[in-house]
Amino acid sequence: MPQHRIPDLLAFVSILITALVLIALDVQPDQIVGLATALGLLYSAWRSGSSGGPV
């Protein structure tokens, strides 16, 4: 496995484990989807180096 794909795998597994823990804690599904989406967007911004501010 190439080195640059390991952080992607770790992020995916972390989000998956977080979702499973939240399901076990009986959190509402729409809240889990919202959290997973937010975590995915944060990871995407981190990987692209974008801060969302003016250039």
C-alpha atoms as one frame of an Amber mdcrd trajectory, in Angstrom:
protein
   0.000   0.000   0.000   1.444   3.393  -0.945   2.406   5.653   1.964   0.091
   8.497   0.920  -2.980   6.253   1.248  -2.396   5.301   4.877  -3.797   8.608
   6.281  -6.884   8.130   4.085  -7.396   4.643   5.480  -6.916   5.842   9.061
  -9.436   8.668   8.562 -11.988   6.272   7.057 -11.599   3.742   9.872 -11.784
   6.494  12.516 -15.044   7.849  11.102 -16.439   4.322  10.826 -15.554   3.494
  14.447 -17.014   6.815  15.615 -20.273   6.050  13.818 -20.435   2.553  15.331
 -19.867   3.924  18.849 -22.572   6.538  18.327 -24.980   3.866  17.082 -24.218
   1.794  20.192 -24.983   4.875  22.318 -28.378   5.183  20.568 -27.662   8.546
  18.916 -30.154   9.630  16.256 -29.163   8.572  12.700 -29.421  12.112  11.279
 -26.952  13.337  13.900 -24.517  10.556  12.983 -24.766  11.475   9.299 -24.174
  15.137  10.122 -21.115  14.347  12.213 -19.655  11.976   9.605 -20.185  14.609
   6.905 -18.519  17.293   9.004 -15.547  15.040   9.780 -15.205  14.157   6.106
 -15.258  17.819   5.097 -12.669  18.699   7.735 -10.399  15.914   6.513 -10.873
  17.026   2.903  -9.928  20.608   3.784  -6.884  19.372   5.719  -5.721  17.234
   2.769  -6.176  20.045   0.248  -4.567  22.682   2.477  -7.578  24.951   2.089
  -8.475  27.127   5.070 -11.625  28.529   3.477 -10.402  32.090   3.983  -9.619
  34.736   1.396  -6.690  34.078  -0.871
